[in-house]
Amino acid sequence: MSNLEFLNPIVLTSLTPLVGLVILFIIPATKESLCRLIALNTSCVTFLFSLILWIQFDSHTSLFQFSVTFDWFPSINLYYTLGIDGISLFFILLTTLLTIICILVSWSSVKFLVKEYLICFLLLEFFLIQVFSVLDLLWFYIFFESVLIPMFLIVGIWGSRERKIRAAYQFFLYTLVGSLLMLIALLTIYFQVGSTDLQLIGYYNFSEIKQIIFWLAFFASFAVKIPMIPFHIWLHEAHAEAPTAGSVILAGILLKMGGYGFLRFSIPLFPEACIYFTPLVFTLSIIAILYASLTTLRQVDLKKIIAYSSVSHMGFVTIGIFSLNLHGIEGSILLMLSHGLVSSALFLCVGILYDRHKTRILKYYSGLMQVMPIFGVFFLFFTFANLGFPGTSSFIGELLVLIGAFQLNRILTFFASIGMVMGAAYSIWLFNRISFGTLKIQYFGLFQDVSRREFWILLPLTFIILWMGVYPISFLSEMHFTVLSLIEQLV
């Protein structure tokens, strides 16, 4: 590797978690405080390198930037290529930001196997950065599946309840089986085109029947990750059993891998199949929005409430992606970023309550605004952000998605709008039950507001959500030309 390639920001962002991993492997497991500091500093440096990507990013081109290629198996046309565009830039930033938050939130809550826990998160960060920056189908599949390993361990070992092993296996098997079809399609593409390089395959025209078959194979993998109904069964179990940091990274990043896969592979490589299957995706998305919203209203576990609301929000995302127009796709990307922040913040709020009272059942909580006012203010803000209140990031994303959907089908837009109303219903209902009413001192005798560490974890999320809602052009301008280029491939 030359010095010039080594100084490439995307290479630095990718390598930093690996350097942290090597240092963690050397340090004795008994030095838990040192392990925590090294993991935190590693994730902070990675975040700074990802910020350099944004600072140096040229928003006036749709080409891949910071591209670097390494010879892996050149004799059979297999190379390791990294690069980013306006779509992947913010997913990398979101990954590096949430990794810092995950390490901070579990600073004192993880009591055993601390070194191994931190290794899992740094490994997960490395895999996720590769997923969003690699420009090769084979390598994308490798890292797409590799994400399962540390996440499986996080849920299965450090989960909070008895069913954690079952939830970990369910998560692992659902997502693995869904991806096997993508592997078969990937190998077929390689033998037909002679390469798995994304930019090279983009110039190849597949027949309509092959596009349909390949699209279905990729859809099976991405729909499980989003998750779309009826592939959502694993989600609420995984969320309910995962530790707080596991839920944050699962809702914040892992659910976005499916949407990213549609944008990066399904639309540019199989445009005719995308248009052909648009009615199917819209139908599944509307069912997801309405079914998940109604299911959310009858949940009693705080984590399951947020998990089912995630299914509803990702229904909006898939509508935006497959509206196949500028407003819809830009809105879906913005909504994915917004959901990554808002749902993570809500899971953090639930984690704060669970750390103090060791239960997530809704009936035990009431009147917390009287004894936890700072927590109540944060929870109110994130609840309003979750329902798409004007001035928050979700409002901009949902508005653009609805504008994009309206250009295609007004009935579709009407049903999606019902989902927004129901989202407001379950969000306000949840906040009202927790924050107001009579304080249930028969269950809990001691109440403690947010600590200084928790305050400084939640404050940056508040700021970014407001920034995206008040001044979204700073995000939309970076992805504009990339999305225009994506739409041009459909024509």
Phi, psi and omega per residue, in radians:
M1 nan 2.200 3.133
S2 -1.302 2.842 3.123
N3 -1.080 -0.629 -3.129
L4 -1.128 -0.752 3.112
E5 -1.172 -0.636 -3.126
F6 -1.142 -0.575 -3.129
L7 -1.469 -0.033 3.073
N8 -1.079 2.236 -3.078
P9 -0.973 -0.614 -3.114
I10 -1.237 -0.576 3.083
V11 -1.208 -0.752 3.116
L12 -1.091 -0.739 3.123
T13 -1.104 -0.639 -3.120
S14 -1.301 -0.666 -3.023
L15 -1.401 -0.500 -3.058
T16 -0.972 -0.827 3.096
P17 -1.040 -0.574 3.129
L18 -1.191 -0.665 3.086
V19 -1.084 -0.770 3.090
G20 -1.056 -0.670 3.118
L21 -1.104 -0.767 -3.135
V22 -1.065 -0.776 3.132
I23 -1.105 -0.731 3.132
L24 -1.106 -0.645 3.125
F25 -1.117 -0.569 -3.094
I26 -1.316 -0.656 -3.036
I27 -1.228 2.412 3.080
P28 -1.088 2.502 -3.093
A29 -1.136 -0.343 -3.115
T30 -1.258 -0.403 -3.134
K31 -1.527 1.266 -3.030
E32 -1.161 -0.712 -3.126
S33 -1.086 -0.718 3.119
L34 -1.156 -0.706 3.088
C35 -1.039 -0.769 3.135
R36 -1.093 -0.763 -3.120
L37 -1.121 -0.733 3.138
I38 -1.141 -0.764 3.117
A39 -1.093 -0.745 3.141
L40 -1.136 -0.810 3.140
N41 -1.122 -0.660 3.099
T42 -1.084 -0.813 -3.130
S43 -1.162 -0.602 3.104
C44 -1.170 -0.741 3.103
V45 -1.120 -0.713 3.093
T46 -1.050 -0.737 3.109
F47 -1.097 -0.697 3.118
L48 -1.128 -0.709 3.088
F49 -1.128 -0.656 3.108
S50 -1.186 -0.544 3.047
L51 -1.146 -0.605 3.073
I52 -1.081 -0.651 3.063
L53 -0.973 -0.792 -3.124
W54 -1.185 -0.740 -3.110
I55 -1.106 -0.708 -3.096
Q56 -1.570 -0.009 -3.081
F57 -1.241 2.346 3.104
D58 -1.669 1.902 -3.060
S59 -1.411 -0.001 -3.069
H60 -1.763 0.312 3.084
T61 -2.453 2.680 3.097
S62 -1.777 0.029 -3.123
L63 -1.295 2.754 3.051
F64 -1.226 2.376 -3.080
Q65 -1.995 2.809 -3.094
F66 0.991 0.523 -3.067
S67 -1.183 2.418 3.070
V68 -2.564 2.374 -3.083
T69 -2.133 2.322 3.095
F70 -2.046 2.359 3.094
D71 -1.222 2.098 3.129
W72 -1.904 -0.952 3.123
F73 -2.530 1.158 -2.980
P74 -1.085 -0.436 -3.098
S75 -1.135 -0.416 3.091
I76 -2.080 0.484 3.048
N77 1.048 0.702 3.070
L78 -2.017 2.053 -3.102
Y79 -2.215 2.758 3.098
Y80 -1.835 1.829 -3.044
T81 -2.036 2.264 3.081
L82 -2.000 2.601 3.094
G83 3.077 2.745 3.138
I84 -2.298 2.768 2.993
D85 -2.356 -2.928 -3.075
G86 -1.126 -0.361 3.138
I87 -1.403 -0.808 -3.022
S88 -1.438 -0.362 -3.071
L89 -0.935 -0.908 -3.025
F90 -1.318 -0.429 3.063
F91 -1.205 -0.619 3.074
I92 -1.167 -0.755 3.104
L93 -1.065 -0.740 3.129
L94 -1.109 -0.707 3.119
T95 -1.067 -0.848 -3.084
T96 -1.202 -0.592 3.112
L97 -1.193 -0.836 -3.072
L98 -1.213 -0.451 3.079
T99 -1.125 -0.726 3.075
I100 -1.036 -0.799 -3.113
I101 -1.109 -0.705 3.137
C102 -1.101 -0.723 3.131
I103 -1.184 -0.705 3.139
L104 -1.172 -0.706 -3.045
V105 -1.232 -0.429 3.128
S106 -1.778 0.366 -3.071
W107 -1.025 -0.748 -3.111
S108 -2.048 -0.176 -3.064
S109 -1.428 -0.461 3.114
V110 -1.538 2.055 -3.015
K111 -1.809 -0.366 -3.066
F112 -2.299 2.682 -3.125
L113 0.852 0.844 -3.064
V114 -1.122 -0.786 -3.125
K115 -1.035 -0.803 -3.130
E116 -1.140 -0.647 3.108
Y117 -1.060 -0.817 -3.130
L118 -1.184 -0.626 3.080
I119 -1.066 -0.741 3.114
C120 -1.029 -0.739 -3.105
F121 -1.237 -0.686 3.095
L122 -1.179 -0.653 3.075
L123 -1.125 -0.746 3.100
L124 -1.071 -0.728 3.116
E125 -1.081 -0.773 3.126
F126 -1.050 -0.839 -3.125
F127 -1.060 -0.739 -3.098
L128 -1.176 -0.692 3.092
I129 -1.081 -0.687 3.112
Q130 -1.168 -0.700 3.116
V131 -0.979 -0.743 -3.060
F132 -1.506 -0.117 -3.095
S133 -2.139 -0.266 -3.096
V134 -1.339 2.458 -3.067
L135 -2.018 0.723 3.140
D136 -2.469 2.310 -3.059
L137 -1.072 -0.747 -3.088
L138 -1.152 -0.816 3.138
W139 -1.160 -0.615 3.064
F140 -1.053 -0.774 -3.140
Y141 -1.099 -0.735 -3.123
I142 -1.036 -0.845 -3.096
F143 -1.320 -0.559 3.088
F144 -1.027 -0.690 3.123
E145 -1.455 -0.550 -3.120
S146 -1.111 -0.494 3.107
V147 -0.984 -0.523 -3.101
L148 -1.101 -0.576 -2.994
I149 -1.157 -0.995 3.114
P150 -1.124 -0.580 -3.141
M151 -1.192 -0.667 3.073
F152 -1.039 -0.760 3.139
L153 -1.195 -0.707 -3.132
I154 -1.068 -0.790 -3.138
V155 -1.246 -0.784 -3.019
G156 -1.276 -0.567 -3.085
I157 -1.689 -0.800 -3.035
W158 -1.827 0.274 3.070
G159 -1.089 2.848 -2.950
S160 -1.683 -0.214 -3.058
R161 -2.369 -3.106 -3.017
E162 -1.211 -0.487 -3.047
R163 -1.519 0.273 -3.017
K164 -1.144 -0.605 3.141
I165 -1.163 -0.768 3.120
R166 -1.070 -0.770 -3.132
A167 -1.123 -0.697 -3.135
A168 -1.133 -0.772 3.116
Y169 -1.151 -0.683 3.124
Q170 -1.080 -0.811 3.104
F171 -1.048 -0.819 -3.074
F172 -1.118 -0.841 -3.049
L173 -1.232 -0.731 3.121
Y174 -0.992 -0.896 -3.051
T175 -1.272 -0.571 3.129
L176 -1.209 -0.829 -3.126
V177 -1.096 -0.691 3.114
G178 -1.069 -0.529 -3.070
S179 -1.504 -0.220 -3.113
L180 -1.111 -0.644 3.101
L181 -1.116 -0.652 3.103
M182 -1.115 -0.635 3.111
L183 -1.106 -0.744 3.117
I184 -1.098 -0.774 3.114
A185 -1.096 -0.704 -3.126
L186 -1.083 -0.777 3.130
L187 -1.143 -0.681 3.097
T188 -1.080 -0.752 3.116
I189 -1.096 -0.724 -3.129
Y190 -1.086 -0.783 -3.113
F191 -1.238 -0.417 3.127
Q192 -1.475 -0.752 -3.065
V193 -1.597 -0.553 -3.110
G194 1.624 0.078 3.134
S195 -2.759 2.762 3.031
T196 -1.936 0.210 3.116
D197 -1.194 2.181 -3.051
L198 -1.057 -0.749 -3.094
Q199 -1.204 -0.572 3.106
L200 -1.261 -0.776 3.130
I201 -1.091 -0.528 -3.139
G202 -1.036 -0.450 3.132
Y203 -1.514 -0.134 -3.079
Y204 -1.584 2.310 3.129
N205 -1.727 1.929 3.069
F206 -1.433 2.649 3.068
S207 -1.169 2.828 -3.057
E208 -1.095 -0.723 -3.115
I209 -1.174 -0.656 3.103
K210 -1.194 -0.675 3.079
Q211 -1.017 -0.748 -3.130
I212 -1.110 -0.772 -3.138
I213 -1.132 -0.827 3.141
F214 -1.106 -0.719 -3.127
W215 -1.062 -0.758 3.134
L216 -1.109 -0.663 3.129
A217 -1.137 -0.781 3.110
F218 -1.202 -0.639 3.137
F219 -1.077 -0.682 -3.139
A220 -1.027 -0.633 3.140
S221 -1.350 -0.837 -3.051
F222 -1.253 -0.588 -3.122
A223 -1.167 -0.564 3.087
V224 -1.209 -0.671 -3.086
K225 -1.239 -0.564 -3.001
I226 -1.075 -0.805 -0.247
P227 -1.643 2.551 3.043
M228 -1.642 2.609 3.016
I229 -1.218 2.336 0.223
P230 -1.748 0.483 -3.090
F231 -1.760 0.395 -2.968
H232 -1.742 0.027 -2.945
I233 -1.030 -0.597 -3.072
W234 -1.264 -0.402 -2.896
L235 -1.148 -0.924 -3.049
H236 -1.162 -0.559 3.085
E237 -1.157 -0.806 -3.119
A238 -1.087 -0.750 3.129
H239 -1.136 -0.769 -3.066
A240 -1.125 -0.571 -3.065
E241 -1.676 -0.337 -3.082
A242 -1.243 2.671 2.969
P243 -1.158 2.936 -3.075
T244 -0.978 -0.819 -3.140
A245 -1.092 -0.628 3.090
G246 -1.115 -0.722 3.091
S247 -1.138 -0.656 3.136
V248 -1.091 -0.858 -3.097
I249 -1.262 -0.553 3.120
L250 -1.177 -0.868 -3.141
A251 -1.299 -0.632 -3.036
G252 -1.313 -0.660 -3.024
I253 -2.132 -0.866 -2.978
L254 -1.073 -0.625 3.120
L255 -1.187 -0.373 -3.099
K256 -1.422 -0.252 -3.119
M257 -1.119 -0.588 3.106
G258 -1.170 -0.824 3.108
G259 -1.092 -0.710 3.093
Y260 -1.087 -0.700 3.125
G261 -1.078 -0.725 3.078
F262 -1.045 -0.782 -3.089
L263 -1.234 -0.672 -3.052
R264 -1.434 -0.610 -2.998
F265 -2.055 -0.946 -2.995
S266 -1.085 -0.819 -3.078
I267 -1.240 -0.892 -3.104
P268 -1.244 -0.553 -3.063
L269 -1.538 -0.567 -3.079
F270 -2.235 1.090 -3.040
P271 -1.117 -0.689 -3.119
E272 -1.176 -0.687 3.104
A273 -1.152 -0.632 3.115
C274 -1.058 -0.785 3.129
I275 -1.158 -0.678 -3.119
Y276 -1.115 -0.698 -3.059
F277 -1.650 0.068 -3.138
T278 -0.960 -0.789 3.107
P279 -1.035 -0.653 3.100
L280 -1.096 -0.814 -3.130
V281 -1.114 -0.747 3.124
F282 -1.071 -0.730 3.141
T283 -1.090 -0.844 3.130
L284 -1.104 -0.620 -3.118
S285 -1.193 -0.752 3.124
I286 -1.139 -0.731 3.085
I287 -1.047 -0.748 -3.131
A288 -1.085 -0.771 -3.106
I289 -1.094 -0.860 -3.060
L290 -1.302 -0.789 -3.108
Y291 -1.125 -0.807 -3.103
A292 -1.158 -0.644 3.124
S293 -1.126 -0.764 3.126
L294 -1.173 -0.684 3.124
T295 -1.145 -0.648 3.132
T296 -1.044 -0.662 -3.086
L297 -1.117 -0.393 -3.080
R298 -1.876 0.161 3.105
Q299 -1.419 2.623 3.095
V300 -2.026 -0.202 3.099
D301 -1.618 2.222 -3.059
L302 -1.035 -0.696 -3.137
K303 -1.197 -0.657 3.137
K304 -1.190 -0.556 3.080
I305 -1.057 -0.834 -3.125
I306 -1.228 -0.608 3.132
A307 -1.105 -0.801 3.133
Y308 -1.214 -0.578 3.073
S309 -1.151 -0.496 3.067
S310 -1.106 -0.699 3.105
V311 -1.063 -0.722 3.117
S312 -1.103 -0.809 -3.126
H313 -1.148 -0.652 3.126
M314 -1.234 -0.366 2.982
G315 -1.105 -0.715 3.039
F316 -1.065 -0.704 -3.115
V317 -1.065 -0.813 -3.117
T318 -1.185 -0.560 3.030
I319 -1.089 -0.787 3.141
G320 -1.103 -0.766 -3.117
I321 -1.076 -0.792 -3.037
F322 -1.603 0.114 2.906
S323 -1.232 -0.360 3.022
L324 0.984 0.561 3.012
N325 -2.278 2.978 -2.998
L326 -1.045 -0.848 -3.094
H327 -1.095 -0.789 -3.075
G328 -1.112 -0.814 -3.076
I329 -1.228 -0.768 3.097
E330 -1.092 -0.697 3.099
G331 -1.107 -0.675 -3.124
S332 -1.182 -0.690 3.107
I333 -1.133 -0.794 3.138
L334 -1.105 -0.662 3.137
L335 -1.197 -0.633 3.075
M336 -1.120 -0.755 3.101
L337 -1.107 -0.767 -3.140
S338 -1.097 -0.780 -3.140
H339 -1.118 -0.634 3.090
G340 -1.053 -0.596 3.124
L341 -1.447 -0.830 -3.029
V342 -1.199 -0.845 -3.128
S343 -1.144 -0.641 3.077
S344 -1.075 -0.752 3.130
A345 -1.105 -0.696 3.124
L346 -1.162 -0.695 3.077
F347 -1.137 -0.598 3.069
L348 -1.129 -0.709 3.102
C349 -1.090 -0.755 3.089
V350 -1.106 -0.688 3.112
G351 -1.096 -0.629 3.090
I352 -1.080 -0.765 3.118
L353 -1.168 -0.719 -3.104
Y354 -1.163 -0.677 3.125
D355 -1.061 -0.560 -3.093
R356 -1.507 -0.693 -2.944
H357 -2.072 -0.083 3.034
K358 1.011 0.551 3.011
T359 -2.625 2.613 3.077
R360 -2.072 0.169 -3.134
I361 -1.331 2.270 -2.972
L362 -1.102 -0.576 -3.004
K363 -1.162 -0.345 -3.123
Y364 -1.424 -0.193 -3.059
Y365 -1.915 2.371 3.067
S366 -2.973 2.525 3.031
G367 1.157 0.468 -3.068
L368 -1.209 -0.343 3.124
M369 -1.070 -0.455 -3.138
Q370 -1.235 -0.582 -3.038
V371 -1.988 -0.278 3.125
M372 -2.294 1.162 -3.012
P373 -1.149 -0.666 -3.135
I374 -1.175 -0.753 3.053
F375 -1.031 -0.736 -3.129
G376 -1.066 -0.690 3.128
V377 -1.166 -0.812 3.095
F378 -1.044 -0.793 -3.104
F379 -1.128 -0.642 3.080
L380 -1.090 -0.808 -3.127
F381 -1.077 -0.820 -3.102
F382 -1.210 -0.540 3.060
T383 -1.134 -0.774 3.108
F384 -1.157 -0.627 3.068
A385 -1.136 -0.644 -3.128
N386 -1.151 -0.607 -3.121
L387 -1.529 0.031 3.075
G388 1.410 0.753 3.138
F389 -1.265 2.420 3.128
P390 -0.976 2.380 -3.074
G391 1.738 -0.154 3.068
T392 -1.920 2.862 -3.035
S393 -1.087 -0.657 -3.086
S394 -1.099 -0.597 -3.115
F395 -1.075 -0.793 -3.122
I396 -1.105 -0.800 -3.131
G397 -1.088 -0.824 -3.126
E398 -1.177 -0.641 3.106
L399 -1.087 -0.805 3.137
L400 -1.140 -0.676 3.105
V401 -1.092 -0.779 3.139
L402 -1.150 -0.654 3.076
I403 -1.106 -0.765 3.108
G404 -1.105 -0.717 3.133
A405 -1.198 -0.629 -3.107
F406 -1.099 -0.551 3.118
Q407 -1.179 -0.354 -3.117
L408 -1.772 -0.837 -2.975
N409 -2.713 2.058 -3.091
R410 -1.298 -0.550 3.116
I411 -1.152 -0.725 3.069
L412 -0.994 -0.797 -3.128
T413 -1.111 -0.664 3.139
F414 -1.076 -0.832 -3.126
F415 -1.179 -0.642 3.085
A416 -1.119 -0.639 3.125
S417 -1.149 -0.608 3.058
I418 -1.044 -0.673 3.099
G419 -1.072 -0.619 3.098
M420 -1.146 -0.713 3.125
V421 -1.124 -0.758 3.124
M422 -1.172 -0.562 3.061
G423 -1.089 -0.713 3.073
A424 -1.114 -0.654 -3.112
A425 -1.105 -0.916 -3.068
Y426 -1.278 -0.498 3.126
S427 -1.198 -0.851 -3.126
I428 -1.187 -0.658 3.095
W429 -1.033 -0.778 -3.137
L430 -1.127 -0.816 -3.115
F431 -1.106 -0.721 -3.126
N432 -1.099 -0.746 -3.127
R433 -1.115 -0.693 -3.054
I434 -1.409 -0.743 -2.930
S435 -1.575 -0.564 -3.046
F436 -1.984 3.089 -3.100
G437 1.675 -2.924 -3.101
T438 -1.448 2.337 3.104
L439 -1.193 2.193 -3.048
K440 -1.586 1.331 -3.091
I441 -1.297 -0.171 3.088
Q442 -1.231 -0.344 3.132
Y443 -1.697 -0.751 -3.076
F444 -2.201 2.278 3.137
G445 -1.722 -0.294 -3.065
L446 -2.218 2.281 3.130
F447 -2.188 2.390 3.141
Q448 -2.341 2.241 3.115
D449 -1.249 3.135 -3.077
V450 -1.068 2.480 3.083
S451 -1.386 3.026 3.135
R452 -1.096 -0.723 3.122
R453 -1.077 -0.797 3.134
E454 -1.126 -0.640 3.117
F455 -1.075 -0.796 -3.110
W456 -1.341 -0.230 2.976
I457 -1.344 -0.766 -3.055
L458 -1.360 -0.530 -3.056
L459 -1.085 -0.818 3.108
P460 -1.049 -0.659 3.105
L461 -1.082 -0.721 3.090
T462 -1.035 -0.803 -3.115
F463 -1.088 -0.814 -3.090
I464 -1.159 -0.692 3.110
I465 -1.078 -0.737 3.082
L466 -1.151 -0.728 3.141
W467 -1.049 -0.813 3.132
M468 -1.137 -0.573 -3.113
G469 -1.379 -0.598 -3.072
V470 -1.557 -0.647 -3.074
Y471 -2.323 1.178 -3.047
P472 -1.239 -0.291 -3.079
I473 -1.084 -0.477 3.119
S474 -1.130 -0.400 3.076
F475 -1.679 -0.751 -3.075
L476 -1.150 -0.602 -3.096
S477 -1.134 -0.542 -3.122
E478 -1.259 -0.545 -3.075
M479 -1.721 -0.087 -2.953
H480 -1.054 -0.903 -3.060
F481 -1.225 -0.571 3.092
T482 -1.123 -0.753 -3.141
V483 -1.184 -0.692 3.087
L484 -1.051 -0.738 3.109
S485 -1.105 -0.668 3.114
L486 -1.114 -0.728 -3.132
I487 -1.199 -0.619 -3.139
E488 -1.077 -0.522 -3.141
Q489 -1.226 -0.284 3.114
L490 -1.462 -0.330 -3.042
V491 -1.386 nan nan
